[in-house]
């Protein structure tokens, strides 16, 4: 069980969630934020902080948003568990599904 | 600005710890931070408020420990500001003091019968099952058949869940053995969780509600009639995705076939508590149930009642305090006294903003307070009032049983060892004397 960032974050990245996460487990991709499922402690601060309601507890995912459970988890393949987004910095990439999404306002 | 900057933080819960981190991490401040804690153990409501079966949230203590272990931070445990040391004393010996002492008292309803035996504050029940040193072992016996929990926040769901946990489930947590024995032997069969307003105004989260629904030891019963919403509640739902998720869960629960178990947890909404009934002890709670334009009186039988309508801060020593809100008057963290801002005195966390938000909410809150403090220190170069030296010694705490970080680590080890002996992961020491004995064993082994 974990909180999950979903598609509404793509190309928004408000980052209010990052300021509230007590364990610094929300990592920054190029186009969206990702929650580390093994580092998240289920506190729920991020869900309430997100201005675009992009964050859900895994129980609350809908069939459309359900794939983001895997997308958040797979983002950390090859990264492991750095125990802190500020320690890691920005990995400079996205999950391949997110990277392939069309950019709003561009052809 | 004086250099190094010395700051006392009162309270070692999340907001105090986050203030300590912000001050200690900024190398340009060269701050020395002493975190005062009235209990022998740190972490405030993370240790004594977060439900024992929420061990994942409790794992936040690992990141709080990192903060309190920082070379510029010192844990000063078992020292109560207001009795062991005065707030004025702290203000004389530190450049700044941050009040982060939280809000740990349960609110009262102010209705007839509230002091009948059997009516308790949920915060006292939480303190008891969390092994708080101020909670007597025999506070609760739980020989009732029917219980009522007044309030619809996450704490209301915590206490209801704890009342139906099995002995096996409880032994996987860190609650003291006397708590396992009392909870596992309870005769309570029916728990009614009552909200004053309709379900759209419920304060618990859909996550906590889902956890309640997943319990195998109790049926969760929701009356479909309670989920017919008026215009006001429809408007709340339209504006609030979290409330929509809660309603969807309640609807799914209302549709569910009961498991037919021995215990049930029932929700009742739109019921305003009017009176506690009973002669020598509570026998029922009288509610005024709203029926749109009219209302009716409903008596719910209960021999055990927990009011869970929120926390409230309490005045500590001679600090400025607003009795109405239960908070310290402040402007972005600068404490405001009767004559205006009090130089060098700040507030953070629940004592500053009231008991709202989750643990993480305290991070931006602490940032605001520390920003105000640092701005003030940079704007007005201070001259230290007290002679140089260690404030803990200057305040005369040398002879007292101060629990330092090594002492806490020894308590932590003792709790793990005690747990192992009982075949459990960890068991909390709930008795102040035993906590202090465990802490001083560390001091003795270091000498």
Interface residues (C-beta under 8 A of the other chain):
Chain A: X1 X19 X20 X21 X22 X23 X24 X41 X42 X43 X44 X45 X46 X47 X48 X49 X53 X57 X59 X60
Chain B: X14 X54 X56 X57 X59 X60 X63 X205 X206 X207 X210 X241 X242 X245 X357 X358 X359 X360 X361 X362 X363 X364 X367
